[in-house]
Amino acid sequence: MNQAYTIYGALGSGSVPVEATLTLLGQPYTVVEAPTWEGAAQQAKVAGVNPLKQIPALVTPDGETITESAAILIWLADRFPEARLAPAPDSPLRGQFLRWMVFVPAAIYSLFWVRDEPSRLGGPDPEVQARIKAATAERIAACWEMMEGQLDPGRYLLGDDLTVLDLYVAVVSRWGPRRKRFYEVAPKMSQVVRRVDADPRLAAFWAERFPFVEGWESRGAAG
């Protein structure tokens, strides 16, 4: 039996919080690099484990396949409770943890299916596509702002313990309309994601899998 996890993912993608979680857990894993947005050849790499040809997908050492980033993160946190990367099932914080772990992909992450290729809904007209990009940027910012208003973070989003929710938000907030907009609408959450960015345990990981290159925080509807 393979003792390592296999992640189908890509640089800067939704696999990054999963990879970060396994890094913190000290679990061995390999990445099958599959930027599916680049076309059929990359999608074919994933088709055998996820018929939607989307990443991330995780294959466990037991051979089980798990898809959907939030599901993978929750499963990993619960699989290794000693790491305290999620509130325990009987914790008073568990309900809010699950709420926000579902909110991020349902309200925000899902919009990138449209943003990454506006022609999927808007057709070939560049003006329509530009309006879709702008509208989804505003919706994403509004969702972050709403989440900000419902949270009272400590060092991290749910208190003093780092959870997979913090890793998830730290990554997704770096996608368009990018961090400068996020900082504007979610100042309390911004302090948390900056803390996750600076976590020394992840310094080498970020440099490899989602580096802080010039302009990564830039603002713009097309970003």
C-alpha positions as CSV (number, residue, x, y, z in Angstrom):
1,M,0.0,0.0,0.0
2,N,1.2,3.5,-0.9
3,Q,2.0,5.3,2.3
4,A,1.9,8.8,0.8
5,Y,-1.0,11.0,-0.3
6,T,-1.3,12.0,-3.9
7,I,-2.7,15.4,-4.8
8,Y,-3.8,16.4,-8.2
9,G,-3.3,20.2,-8.2
10,A,-1.3,23.1,-9.6
11,L,0.7,26.1,-8.5
12,G,-1.4,28.8,-6.9
13,S,-4.6,26.7,-7.2
14,G,-7.2,25.2,-4.9
15,S,-4.8,22.4,-4.1
16,V,-2.4,24.8,-2.3
17,P,-4.3,24.8,1.1
18,V,-4.5,21.0,0.9
19,E,-0.7,20.8,0.3
20,A,-0.1,23.4,3.1
21,T,-2.2,21.3,5.5
22,L,-0.2,18.1,4.7
23,T,3.0,20.1,5.1
24,L,1.9,21.2,8.6
25,L,0.9,17.7,9.4
26,G,4.2,16.3,8.3
27,Q,2.5,13.8,6.1
28,P,4.3,12.6,2.9
29,Y,2.6,13.5,-0.3
30,T,3.3,13.9,-4.0
31,V,1.7,16.4,-6.4
32,V,0.5,15.5,-9.9
33,E,0.8,18.9,-11.5
34,A,-2.4,19.3,-13.6
35,P,-3.3,23.0,-14.4
36,T,-6.6,21.9,-15.9
37,W,-7.4,25.3,-17.3
38,E,-4.6,24.8,-19.8
39,G,-6.6,22.3,-21.9
40,A,-7.4,18.7,-22.6
41,A,-4.0,17.2,-22.0
42,Q,-3.9,18.6,-18.4
43,Q,-7.6,17.6,-17.8
44,A,-6.8,14.1,-18.9
45,K,-4.4,13.7,-16.0
46,V,-7.3,14.3,-13.6
47,A,-10.1,12.5,-15.4
48,G,-9.4,9.1,-13.8
49,V,-9.9,10.4,-10.3
50,N,-12.4,13.2,-10.9
51,P,-14.8,12.9,-13.8
52,L,-15.3,16.7,-13.7
53,K,-11.6,17.0,-14.6
54,Q,-11.1,19.6,-11.8
55,I,-8.6,20.0,-9.1
56,P,-7.9,19.5,-6.3
57,A,-8.4,15.8,-5.9
58,L,-6.7,13.8,-3.1
59,V,-5.9,10.0,-3.2
60,T,-5.3,8.7,0.3
61,P,-2.8,6.0,1.2
62,D,-5.8,3.6,1.3
63,G,-6.6,4.4,-2.3
64,E,-9.7,6.5,-1.5
65,T,-10.4,9.5,-3.7
66,I,-11.7,12.7,-2.2
67,T,-12.5,15.8,-4.2
68,E,-13.7,19.3,-3.3
69,S,-11.2,21.4,-1.5
70,A,-13.3,22.0,1.6
71,A,-14.2,18.4,2.0
72,I,-10.5,17.4,1.7
73,L,-9.4,20.0,4.3
74,I,-12.1,19.0,6.8
75,W,-11.3,15.3,6.4
76,L,-7.6,15.9,6.9
77,A,-8.1,18.0,10.0
78,D,-10.4,15.4,11.5
79,R,-8.1,12.6,10.5
80,F,-5.3,14.1,12.6
81,P,-7.1,15.7,15.6
82,E,-3.9,16.0,17.6
83,A,-2.8,18.8,15.2
84,R,-5.8,20.9,16.2
85,L,-6.4,22.2,12.7
86,A,-10.1,22.1,13.2
87,P,-12.4,22.5,16.2
88,A,-13.4,19.1,17.6
89,P,-16.9,17.8,16.8
90,D,-18.0,18.7,20.4
91,S,-16.3,22.1,20.4
92,P,-18.6,25.2,20.6
93,L,-16.7,26.5,17.6
94,R,-17.5,23.6,15.4
95,G,-20.7,25.0,13.9
96,Q,-19.1,28.2,12.8
97,F,-16.1,26.3,11.5
98,L,-18.3,24.2,9.2
99,R,-20.4,27.3,8.3
100,W,-17.4,29.2,6.9
101,M,-15.7,26.1,5.4
102,V,-18.8,25.7,3.3
103,F,-19.3,29.4,2.7
104,V,-15.9,30.0,1.1
105,P,-16.4,27.4,-1.8
106,A,-20.1,28.0,-2.2
107,A,-20.1,31.8,-2.3
108,I,-16.6,32.7,-3.5
109,Y,-14.6,29.8,-4.9
110,S,-17.4,28.7,-7.2
111,L,-17.4,32.1,-9.0
112,F,-13.9,31.4,-10.4
113,W,-15.5,28.8,-12.7
114,V,-17.0,31.9,-14.4
115,R,-14.2,34.3,-13.9
116,D,-11.6,32.0,-15.3
117,E,-13.5,31.7,-18.6
118,P,-16.3,34.3,-18.8
119,S,-17.3,33.0,-22.2
120,R,-18.9,30.0,-20.5
121,L,-21.8,32.2,-19.6
122,G,-21.3,35.4,-21.6
123,G,-20.4,34.0,-25.0
124,P,-17.8,35.5,-27.2
125,D,-18.6,39.2,-26.7
126,P,-15.6,40.9,-25.0
127,E,-17.8,43.6,-23.5
128,V,-20.1,41.0,-21.9
129,Q,-17.1,39.1,-20.6
130,A,-15.7,42.3,-19.1
131,R,-19.0,43.0,-17.3
132,I,-19.0,39.4,-15.9
133,K,-15.5,39.8,-14.6
134,A,-16.4,43.1,-13.0
135,A,-19.6,41.8,-11.5
136,T,-18.0,38.7,-10.0
137,A,-15.2,40.8,-8.5
138,E,-17.8,42.9,-6.7
139,R,-19.7,39.8,-5.6
140,I,-16.5,38.2,-4.2
141,A,-15.6,41.5,-2.3
142,A,-19.2,41.6,-0.9
143,C,-19.0,38.0,0.3
144,W,-15.6,38.7,2.1
145,E,-17.1,41.8,3.6
146,M,-20.1,39.9,4.9
147,M,-17.9,37.2,6.4
148,E,-15.8,39.9,8.0
149,G,-18.8,41.3,9.7
150,Q,-19.8,37.9,11.2
151,L,-16.4,37.1,12.7
152,D,-14.5,38.3,15.7
153,P,-11.0,36.9,15.0
154,G,-8.3,36.3,17.6
155,R,-4.9,35.5,16.3
156,Y,-6.8,33.4,13.7
157,L,-10.3,33.5,12.3
158,L,-11.9,31.3,15.0
159,G,-9.6,32.2,17.9
160,D,-6.1,31.5,18.9
161,D,-5.6,28.2,17.0
162,L,-4.6,28.0,13.4
163,T,-7.2,25.9,11.4
164,V,-7.6,24.8,7.9
165,L,-10.1,27.6,7.5
166,D,-7.2,30.1,7.9
167,L,-5.2,28.3,5.3
168,Y,-8.2,28.2,2.9
169,V,-9.0,31.9,3.2
170,A,-5.3,32.8,3.0
171,V,-5.1,31.2,-0.4
172,V,-8.5,32.1,-1.9
173,S,-8.1,35.7,-0.9
174,R,-5.1,35.9,-3.1
175,W,-7.1,35.2,-6.3
176,G,-8.9,38.0,-8.2
177,P,-9.8,40.7,-7.3
178,R,-6.7,40.0,-5.2
179,R,-5.5,41.0,-1.8
180,K,-5.6,44.8,-1.9
181,R,-9.4,44.6,-2.4
182,F,-9.6,42.0,0.3
183,Y,-7.7,44.2,2.7
184,E,-10.1,47.0,2.1
185,V,-13.3,45.1,2.8
186,A,-12.0,42.7,5.4
187,P,-9.4,44.4,7.6
188,K,-9.8,42.0,10.6
189,M,-9.4,39.0,8.4
190,S,-6.5,40.7,6.7
191,Q,-4.5,40.6,9.9
192,V,-5.1,36.8,10.0
193,V,-4.1,36.0,6.5
194,R,-0.9,38.1,6.8
195,R,-0.1,36.0,9.9
196,V,-0.6,32.8,7.8
197,D,1.5,34.3,5.0
198,A,4.3,34.8,7.5
199,D,4.1,31.5,9.3
200,P,7.7,30.3,9.4
201,R,6.6,26.6,9.1
202,L,5.3,27.5,5.6
203,A,8.0,29.8,4.4
204,A,9.6,27.3,2.0
205,F,6.2,26.0,1.0
206,W,4.8,29.4,0.0
207,A,8.0,30.1,-1.9
208,E,7.5,26.9,-4.0
209,R,3.8,26.6,-4.4
210,F,2.4,30.2,-4.3
211,P,5.3,32.6,-4.2
212,F,4.8,36.3,-3.2
213,V,5.9,37.6,-6.6
214,E,5.7,41.2,-7.6
215,G,2.1,42.4,-8.0
216,W,0.5,39.4,-6.2
217,E,-1.5,41.8,-4.0
218,S,-2.6,44.0,-6.9
219,R,-6.2,45.2,-7.2
220,G,-8.4,45.1,-10.2
221,A,-11.6,43.5,-11.5
222,A,-9.6,41.6,-14.1
223,G,-7.1,40.3,-11.6
